[in-house]
Amino acid sequence: MKLKLALGTFVLLLMNVFVVLAQKVQDRSIYEIKIYHISSTDQEKTIDQFLEKAYIPAMHSKGIKHIGVFKPIASDELNGKRIYVFTPYSSANEYMDISSNLHLEDLKNGKNYQYASHEKPPFDRMESILLKAFSDMPGYDVPKLKGPKKNRIYELRSYESPTEKLFHNKVKMFNSGEVEIFDNLGFNAVFYGEVISGPSMPNLMYMTSFDNMDVEKEKWKSFSDDPAWNKLKVDPEYQNNVSHIDKYFLYPTDYSEL
């Protein structure tokens, strides 16, 4: 009888361990991409000062590290018109808790931004995109780049799908080999995410990084030539799942942590 009880207890403990492990495997980060739309250098300076001196330190105090701040490269028509801010959260609860409890006191070094006049607002508009990390890369990564920061290229891509079913099919395609191909080819991905709130749904977004634009071109050439990719892209299971692609070539600000 005692042996049966002991075995039963052991099995129960083992099941609890498996449940905990399964939950950990399923834990996926939540990302916010905030995009400031601007039209003047004064706005750009105000936002830079706010992000560097107020927002990033405030997020650090909340336990959030590695805030990425990016701008369109000089040759892009959006240069001087957009600022992209990437903030990673460990969970939706953490995002909700921090976003609803980030007060003026936390951002006291950003008064020029916080108390800007209605006649001179610090931005024209601001949009926020929320993403859930892919199961095949459940957290973000800090790129392993060696080149000068000023030359680095961060490529942000958005893949739209014609239907929600085909969107999930494209996400499955990434999780079933596409992410692995990018990893094998050294694309230095920062994140992959399913958009759960944004203006172009259904869509996914991801960011890869390169030492410079020449490396970016070399890597994409290696991707298009890769045998694994050429096999995956013709798989009957994964057809017609992307209807539109947007890509943005960005560079990191001096104070960006990614």
C-alpha positions as CSV (number, residue, x, y, z in Angstrom):
1,M,0.0,0.0,0.0
2,K,2.8,2.4,1.0
3,L,4.6,1.5,-2.3
4,K,1.5,2.4,-4.3
5,L,1.1,5.7,-2.5
6,A,4.7,6.5,-3.0
7,L,4.5,5.7,-6.7
8,G,1.3,7.7,-7.0
9,T,3.0,10.7,-5.4
10,F,6.0,10.3,-7.6
11,V,3.8,10.2,-10.8
12,L,1.8,13.3,-9.6
13,L,5.0,15.2,-9.0
14,L,6.4,14.1,-12.4
15,M,3.2,15.3,-14.0
16,N,3.4,18.7,-12.3
17,V,7.0,19.0,-13.5
18,F,5.9,18.3,-17.1
19,V,3.1,20.9,-16.8
20,V,5.6,23.5,-15.5
21,L,8.0,22.7,-18.3
22,A,5.3,22.8,-20.9
23,Q,4.2,26.2,-19.6
24,K,7.8,27.5,-19.8
25,V,8.1,26.2,-23.3
26,Q,5.0,28.1,-24.3
27,D,6.1,31.4,-22.6
28,R,6.5,33.9,-25.4
29,S,7.5,37.6,-25.1
30,I,5.3,40.5,-26.0
31,Y,6.9,43.3,-28.1
32,E,5.8,46.9,-28.7
33,I,6.9,48.8,-31.7
34,K,6.1,52.5,-31.2
35,I,6.4,54.6,-34.3
36,Y,6.7,58.4,-34.0
37,H,5.6,60.4,-37.1
38,I,7.5,63.7,-37.2
39,S,8.0,66.5,-39.6
40,S,10.8,68.7,-38.0
41,T,14.3,68.5,-36.6
42,D,12.9,70.1,-33.4
43,Q,10.5,67.2,-32.9
44,E,13.3,64.7,-33.6
45,K,15.5,66.3,-31.0
46,T,12.7,66.4,-28.4
47,I,11.9,62.8,-28.9
48,D,15.6,61.8,-28.8
49,Q,16.0,63.6,-25.5
50,F,12.9,62.1,-24.1
51,L,13.8,58.5,-25.1
52,E,17.4,58.7,-24.0
53,K,17.0,60.6,-20.7
54,A,13.6,59.7,-19.6
55,Y,11.9,56.7,-21.3
56,I,14.9,54.2,-21.3
57,P,15.9,54.9,-17.7
58,A,12.3,54.6,-16.6
59,M,12.0,51.3,-18.3
60,H,15.2,50.1,-16.8
61,S,13.8,50.9,-13.4
62,K,10.9,48.6,-14.2
63,G,13.3,45.8,-15.2
64,I,13.0,46.2,-18.9
65,K,16.4,46.1,-20.7
66,H,17.6,46.5,-24.3
67,I,15.3,49.2,-25.7
68,G,16.0,49.6,-29.4
69,V,15.6,53.0,-31.1
70,F,15.9,53.2,-34.9
71,K,15.5,55.7,-37.7
72,P,15.2,55.3,-41.5
73,I,18.6,55.3,-43.4
74,A,19.6,58.5,-45.2
75,S,18.5,57.3,-48.6
76,D,15.0,56.5,-47.4
77,E,12.3,59.0,-48.1
78,L,11.1,58.5,-44.6
79,N,14.4,59.7,-43.2
80,G,13.7,62.5,-40.7
81,K,10.0,61.5,-40.6
82,R,9.9,58.4,-38.5
83,I,11.4,57.1,-35.2
84,Y,10.9,53.4,-34.3
85,V,11.1,52.3,-30.7
86,F,11.3,48.5,-29.8
87,T,10.4,47.6,-26.3
88,P,10.4,43.9,-25.2
89,Y,8.2,42.6,-22.4
90,S,8.3,39.1,-20.8
91,S,4.5,38.8,-20.9
92,A,1.2,40.5,-21.7
93,N,0.7,41.1,-17.9
94,E,4.1,42.9,-17.7
95,Y,3.2,45.1,-20.7
96,M,-0.2,46.0,-19.2
97,D,1.2,46.6,-15.7
98,I,4.1,48.9,-16.9
99,S,2.2,50.7,-19.6
100,S,-0.6,51.6,-17.2
101,N,1.7,52.6,-14.3
102,L,4.4,54.6,-16.1
103,H,3.7,58.0,-14.5
104,L,5.1,61.5,-15.0
105,E,7.4,61.0,-12.0
106,D,9.0,58.1,-13.8
107,L,9.6,60.3,-16.8
108,K,10.7,63.5,-14.9
109,N,13.7,64.0,-17.2
110,G,11.5,64.3,-20.2
111,K,9.7,67.6,-19.4
112,N,10.2,69.1,-22.9
113,Y,8.3,66.2,-24.3
114,Q,5.7,65.8,-21.5
115,Y,4.8,69.4,-21.2
116,A,5.1,70.4,-24.9
117,S,2.7,73.1,-26.0
118,H,-0.3,72.2,-28.3
119,E,1.2,74.7,-30.7
120,K,4.5,72.8,-30.8
121,P,3.7,69.1,-30.2
122,P,6.7,66.7,-30.1
123,F,5.3,64.5,-32.8
124,D,2.6,64.7,-35.5
125,R,1.1,61.2,-34.7
126,M,2.2,58.1,-32.8
127,E,1.2,54.5,-33.5
128,S,1.8,51.4,-31.5
129,I,2.1,47.8,-32.8
130,L,1.9,44.9,-30.4
131,L,3.4,41.5,-31.2
132,K,3.6,38.1,-29.7
133,A,6.9,36.3,-30.2
134,F,7.1,33.2,-32.4
135,S,7.2,29.8,-30.7
136,D,10.5,29.1,-32.6
137,M,12.1,32.2,-31.1
138,P,10.1,33.0,-27.9
139,G,12.3,35.9,-26.9
140,Y,14.3,38.7,-28.5
141,D,18.1,38.6,-29.1
142,V,20.8,41.2,-29.0
143,P,22.6,41.1,-32.4
144,K,26.2,39.9,-32.6
145,L,27.4,42.7,-34.9
146,K,31.0,43.8,-35.2
147,G,30.9,46.7,-37.6
148,P,30.7,50.4,-36.6
149,K,27.3,51.3,-35.2
150,K,26.8,54.1,-37.7
151,N,27.0,51.6,-40.6
152,R,24.7,48.9,-39.2
153,I,21.4,48.0,-40.9
154,Y,18.4,46.8,-39.1
155,E,15.8,45.5,-41.5
156,L,12.3,45.5,-40.3
157,R,9.8,43.5,-42.5
158,S,6.1,43.1,-42.4
159,Y,4.4,40.2,-44.2
160,E,0.6,40.6,-44.8
161,S,-1.6,37.7,-45.5
162,P,-4.9,37.6,-47.5
163,T,-6.8,35.7,-44.8
164,E,-6.3,34.9,-41.1
165,K,-6.0,31.2,-41.9
166,L,-3.2,31.9,-44.4
167,F,-1.6,34.2,-41.9
168,H,-1.3,31.4,-39.4
169,N,0.0,29.2,-42.2
170,K,2.8,31.7,-42.8
171,V,3.6,31.8,-39.1
172,K,3.7,28.0,-39.1
173,M,6.1,28.1,-42.1
174,F,8.5,30.3,-40.1
175,N,8.3,28.0,-37.1
176,S,8.7,24.9,-39.3
177,G,12.0,25.8,-40.9
178,E,12.2,29.5,-42.0
179,V,13.5,30.8,-38.7
180,E,16.1,28.0,-38.6
181,I,17.3,28.9,-42.1
182,F,17.8,32.6,-41.1
183,D,19.7,31.4,-38.1
184,N,21.9,29.1,-40.1
185,L,22.8,31.9,-42.5
186,G,23.7,34.4,-39.8
187,F,20.9,36.9,-40.2
188,N,21.2,38.1,-36.6
189,A,17.5,38.2,-36.0
190,V,16.3,40.6,-33.2
191,F,12.8,39.1,-33.1
192,Y,10.0,37.4,-34.9
193,G,6.4,38.2,-33.9
194,E,2.8,37.8,-34.7
195,V,1.0,41.1,-34.8
196,I,-1.8,41.0,-32.3
197,S,-2.7,44.7,-32.7
198,G,-1.7,47.0,-35.5
199,P,-2.9,48.8,-38.7
200,S,-2.0,46.0,-41.3
201,M,-3.5,42.8,-39.9
202,P,-3.3,40.0,-40.4
203,N,0.5,40.3,-40.6
204,L,3.7,39.2,-38.9
205,M,6.8,41.3,-38.5
206,Y,10.5,40.5,-37.9
207,M,13.8,42.3,-37.7
208,T,17.2,41.1,-38.9
209,S,20.5,43.0,-38.5
210,F,23.7,43.4,-40.5
211,D,27.1,45.1,-40.1
212,N,26.3,47.1,-43.3
213,M,24.2,47.2,-46.4
214,D,26.7,45.1,-48.4
215,V,26.4,42.3,-45.9
216,E,22.6,42.6,-46.0
217,K,22.7,42.0,-49.8
218,E,25.1,39.1,-49.4
219,K,22.9,37.4,-46.8
220,W,19.7,37.7,-48.8
221,K,21.6,36.3,-51.9
222,S,22.6,33.3,-49.7
223,F,19.0,33.0,-48.6
224,S,17.6,32.9,-52.1
225,D,20.2,30.3,-53.0
226,D,19.8,28.1,-49.9
227,P,18.6,24.5,-50.7
228,A,16.5,24.3,-47.5
229,W,14.7,27.5,-48.4
230,N,14.1,26.5,-52.1
231,K,12.6,23.2,-50.8
232,L,10.4,24.9,-48.2
233,K,9.1,27.6,-50.5
234,V,7.6,25.1,-53.0
235,D,6.0,22.9,-50.3
236,P,2.3,22.6,-51.3
237,E,1.4,23.3,-47.6
238,Y,2.8,26.8,-47.7
239,Q,1.4,28.5,-50.8
240,N,-0.2,31.9,-51.3
241,N,0.2,32.9,-47.7
242,V,1.7,36.3,-48.3
243,S,-0.1,39.0,-50.2
244,H,2.1,42.1,-49.4
245,I,5.6,42.8,-48.0
246,D,6.9,46.0,-46.5
247,K,10.5,46.4,-45.6
248,Y,12.2,49.2,-43.8
249,F,16.0,49.8,-43.7
250,L,16.8,51.4,-40.3
251,Y,19.9,52.4,-38.4
252,P,20.3,52.5,-34.6
253,T,20.6,55.8,-32.7
254,D,23.7,56.3,-30.6
255,Y,21.8,55.5,-27.5
256,S,19.9,52.5,-28.8
257,E,20.6,49.4,-26.8
258,L,20.2,47.0,-29.7
